[in-house]
């Protein structure tokens, strides 16, 4: 009987048929004349059953030599089995060893984090890491689909730039043919320029922050999606964020049930996510924090402990809006109701995951924006092109940035965002 070449994800369509799979061996075990091998092919895992009496001696011997992560081609009959991963197993008739792996360094035992990060290129194969990154993949696809369906145009912005977007103290600087250049902290300033061309735009890519932080919430390189909308104010901006986050969570629940189960995520905490989200002004937040024993002073930015105290009373993400001017970036619109503050918001995820979005209405007044650039001691000549947006048809506009890794950490319920990106970049880690 001819064997059909297939993938594990398609086994249900071949029940009772003979198929051939290619993949990698995760585990083997033997019970006398019956042996088992769990094989992974990148689309799923399947248990392969070997019966010695039905196999050539050469196949049985090859089975005995198999090591973890050896690459194999295996043929056999697809059989239903409710106890098996995916509901099917393979009754093996043939085994070809394509590559016999050396002793695999990651074993089914406790390993230190540094060891696992040193072997990140191999750790990616483990079930928890596969599940996390599959959720990340689905979140990223959901991001693109949301903006495509809402008539946004993607604008790819530069990674090397002469203009900073956030704080000068968190820049990675490099020499650019004799000039100073920086790794982009944000694509926002550039994506703003496309609003007059397309009205609704977004960028999506890596961003860089030279923060000397070792917390579970920080990476020096992370991915961010940044939409920008013409003729949208701060309230419009928060409504867009609500719809966007709800869409992402709904997509993960719809398409990543298996992965969330592997990660032991309590999905009931995601199933309640619905708009509208609570909105708390910064000033109200400071009062709430004082009532909870915090010594934060008005004017200071909220830290992770403050954010956790705010969200502990909420099952939904929480907006904190209108922060003090000195705590935020130069491009944010001054609040006409209270010039000490700017029209902005952070969106805090529940369960202690903290800020996943930062957004604002942008300063559209040329003179006021120039004044803010000078107040921050930024090189005005580097922002001439940005000021041009206010010279030639200035308009109300708003946007935000969502950090992919923090969002995926919240959705998956994982503790540290270093597991939410294939190859994390940390203060002390540049390899692999």
C-alpha positions, 0 to 999 in steps of 0.5 A, a space after each residue: 500500500 502506498 503511503 501518503 506524505 502528510 503532516 500531523 495536523 492532517 492525520 484526522 483526514 487519513 484515519 485507517 490509511 498508511 501515511 509517512 511523516 517527517 519530524 523530530 523525536 521528542 521521547 522514546 520508551 520501550 516495554 519489552 516487545 512494544 515501544 513508543 516514540 513521540 514525534 513532532 513535525 512542527 504542526 503537532 505531535 503524535 505517538 508512534 507505536 512499534 510492535 516488534 513482531 510486526 517489524 523488520 529487525 533493522 527497524 527495531 534496532 534503529 528504534 533502539 538507537 534513537 536519541 532526543 531530537 533525531 530527525 526521522 521519517 516514519 510510515 504507518 497506519 493512522 489509528 484513533 486513540 482518545 488518550 493520544 495527543 491529537 486523538 490519533 496514533 501511528 502504528 509503525 511499519 517503517 522507520 528511517 533515521 535521517 539524522 541521529 542527534 548528539 546528546 541533547 543539552 535540554 533534558 526533562 528536568 529543571 534548568 536555570 534561566 541562564 542555561 535555557 537562554 544560552 540554549 534559546 536556539 534549542 529551547 524554542 522546541 519545547 512545548 511551552 515555548 512553542 505554545 507562547 510563540 504560536 500565540 504571538 504569531 496569532 496576535 501579530 496576524 490579528 493586528 494586521 487583520 484588524 487594521 486591514 479590515 479598518 482601512 489602515 495603510 501600513 507604513 514601514 518606518 526607519 530603524 536608523 534615525 536622527 530624531 528621538 521619539 522618547 527619552 534621550 537617556 534610553 537611546 542606542 547611538 551609532 556612527 552614521 558616516 560621521 553623523 550621530 544616528 540612533 536605533 529607533 525608539 518608536 516609528 511614531 514621528 514618521 508614521 504621523 507624516 503619512 496621515 495627510 496621505 492616507 488618514 489612517 496608518 500604522 507601522 509595525 516593527 522592532 524598537 529599541 530602548 537602552 534602559 538599564 533594567 532587569 525586570 520581567 517587563 523590560 527588553 532592550 529590543 521589542 516589537 511595537 505596533 503604532 497606529 495614527 489617525 487624522 482628525 481623531 482626538 484623545 477620546 477617539 484614540 481610547 475607543 480605538 484602543 478598546 476595539 483593538 485589544 478586544 479584537 486581539 483577545 477574541 482572536 487568541 481565544 478563538 484560534 489558540 485554545 490548544 496553546 492556552 491549554 498547554 500554557 495552563 492559562 485561565 481563559 475565564 480571565 480573558 473571556 470577560 474582556 469587553 469594551 468599555 474599559 474603566 477610565 481613571 484620570 492620573 489625578 484620580 489614580 494618585 488619590 487611589 494610590 494614596 488610599 492604598 498606602 503609596 507615597 507617590 507624589 503628583 507629577 511622578 510617573 506611575 511605576 509597576 507597583 503603582 500600576 499593579 495597585 490600580 488594576 487589582 480592583 479590575 478584571 478589565 484593562 484600565 485607562 489612566 489618562 491625562 498625565 503630568 506634562 513632565 512625565 511624558 514625551 514632548 509631542 503630546 498635546 497640552 490639556 486645555 482644561 489643565 495645562 499641567 497635563 497632556 492629553 494622553 493615556 496608558 492602558 494597563 492590563 489586569 493581573 499585574 501585567 501593567 502598561 501594554 499601550 501608551 497613546 496620546 493626542 499629538 501637539 498640532 500647534 507649531 509654536 507650542 511644539 517648537 517650544 516643547 522641543 526647546 524645553 526638552 533641550 532637543 536639537 531643533 534642526 533634527 525635527 525640521 521635517 516633523 515641524 513641517 507637518 504643523 506648517 503645511 495643513 496642521 490637523 488634530 491627530 492621535 495614535 498609540 503604541 502597543 507592545 507585542 511582548 507585554 500583550 502576549 505575556 498577559 494573554 498567555 499568563 506567562 510571567 516574563 516577557 523574555 519568553 514572548 520573543 524568539 531571541 530576547 535582548 537583555 542588558 546582559 544578553 546579545 546571543 544567541 
